[in-house]
Amino acid sequence: MTHSFKIITLFFALFIIHGCTTVRVPNLDFFDSNKSDLGKYPKLSDLPDLPNDLRSVKQWDNQVKKIIKDRKNVSDDIKTISKEETSTVDILDEIITLKTIVKSYKNDDPVDSNSRNE
């Protein structure tokens, strides 16, 4: 019994080794073909410096919390306005106020706000 087990194990091992010899491994040396591209990339010394006037994380968080609070207040105000209380003059004044708020938000945006519609 042990003799037949050894023969089967040896046959199985030879079968696996023979299968490994027929596998073709691709050429993994891909750096040789790309060496000519190395001169095309910018050098680290040519990169611009980081701006010094960036806000801290805490300042961004405070500003976002203020915007969320203002948005919630506006949302709450809209819910409390009834049709009888509003007049055309009040609505036009509110539109001007809201446009001013939007403009101040756009001016505060670090992305160029001139390219967007106001």
Phi, psi and omega per residue, in radians:
M1 nan -0.812 -3.139
T2 -1.206 -0.547 3.123
H3 -1.165 -0.722 3.121
S4 -1.226 -0.571 3.095
F5 -1.142 -0.710 3.100
K6 -1.110 -0.713 -3.138
I7 -1.154 -0.742 3.131
I8 -1.154 -0.720 3.119
T9 -1.133 -0.740 3.103
L10 -1.113 -0.762 3.111
F11 -1.084 -0.734 3.124
F12 -1.127 -0.736 3.124
A13 -1.125 -0.753 3.100
L14 -1.119 -0.641 3.109
F15 -1.113 -0.741 3.131
I16 -1.183 -0.765 3.129
I17 -1.099 -0.729 3.103
H18 -1.094 -0.644 3.094
G19 -1.165 -0.593 3.134
C20 -1.237 -0.514 -3.116
T21 -1.317 -0.350 -3.125
T22 -1.574 -0.105 3.136
V23 -1.404 2.269 3.114
R24 -1.704 2.181 -3.133
V25 -1.654 2.263 3.141
P26 -1.232 2.816 3.104
N27 -1.288 1.972 -3.086
L28 -1.617 0.090 -3.134
D29 -1.487 1.270 -3.076
F30 -1.477 -0.121 3.136
F31 -1.291 -0.516 -3.105
D32 -1.102 -0.683 -3.093
S33 -1.324 -0.362 -3.090
N34 -1.754 0.094 -3.120
K35 -1.128 -0.477 -3.138
S36 -1.261 -0.344 -3.139
D37 -1.429 -0.202 -3.026
L38 -1.101 -0.536 -3.132
G39 -1.322 -0.208 -3.081
K40 -1.476 -0.268 -3.090
Y41 -1.515 2.557 3.136
P42 -1.199 2.688 3.101
K43 -1.490 2.673 3.137
L44 -1.129 -0.506 -3.137
S45 -1.228 -0.347 -3.141
D46 -1.507 -0.122 -3.118
L47 -1.241 2.551 3.115
P48 -1.249 2.735 3.098
D49 -1.313 2.710 3.064
L50 -1.229 2.508 3.093
P51 -1.151 2.594 -3.113
N52 -1.589 -0.229 -3.028
D53 -1.752 0.487 3.104
L54 -1.305 2.542 3.087
R55 -1.267 2.694 3.046
S56 -1.379 2.910 3.140
V57 -1.095 -0.677 -3.125
K58 -1.125 -0.691 3.111
Q59 -1.126 -0.731 3.093
W60 -1.080 -0.780 -3.133
D61 -1.078 -0.761 3.127
N62 -1.088 -0.725 3.139
Q63 -1.153 -0.711 3.120
V64 -1.140 -0.727 3.108
K65 -1.094 -0.658 3.103
K66 -1.147 -0.753 3.122
I67 -1.102 -0.740 3.118
I68 -1.101 -0.732 3.126
K69 -1.133 -0.781 3.114
D70 -1.082 -0.721 3.135
R71 -1.122 -0.706 3.116
K72 -1.145 -0.713 3.108
N73 -1.093 -0.739 3.114
V74 -1.125 -0.737 3.123
S75 -1.089 -0.730 3.119
D76 -1.162 -0.677 3.116
D77 -1.120 -0.685 3.141
I78 -1.124 -0.652 -3.136
K79 -1.186 -0.527 -3.084
T80 -1.501 -0.254 -3.127
I81 -1.325 2.265 3.054
S82 -1.852 2.860 -3.072
K83 -1.141 -0.541 -3.109
E84 -1.220 -0.533 -3.082
E85 -1.361 -0.389 -3.042
T86 -1.573 2.501 3.020
S87 -2.272 2.955 -3.108
T88 -1.070 -0.708 -3.139
V89 -1.128 -0.744 3.117
D90 -1.094 -0.721 -3.137
I91 -1.140 -0.760 3.130
L92 -1.130 -0.675 3.069
D93 -1.114 -0.703 3.121
E94 -1.150 -0.674 3.101
I95 -1.077 -0.771 3.132
I96 -1.109 -0.738 3.115
T97 -1.093 -0.774 -3.136
L98 -1.168 -0.662 3.080
K99 -1.088 -0.661 3.110
T100 -1.140 -0.725 3.115
I101 -1.122 -0.768 3.137
V102 -1.086 -0.755 3.141
K103 -1.093 -0.695 3.118
S104 -1.157 -0.643 3.074
Y105 -1.134 -0.730 -3.140
K106 -1.162 -0.637 3.101
N107 -1.193 -0.476 3.136
D108 -1.430 -0.275 -3.104
D109 -1.234 2.293 -3.137
P110 -1.215 -0.334 3.097
V111 -1.395 2.585 -3.115
D112 -1.062 2.002 -3.074
S113 -1.492 -0.165 -3.130
N114 -1.254 -0.401 -3.103
S115 -1.422 -0.182 -3.132
R116 -1.764 2.761 3.077
N117 -1.293 2.495 3.136
E118 -1.763 nan nan
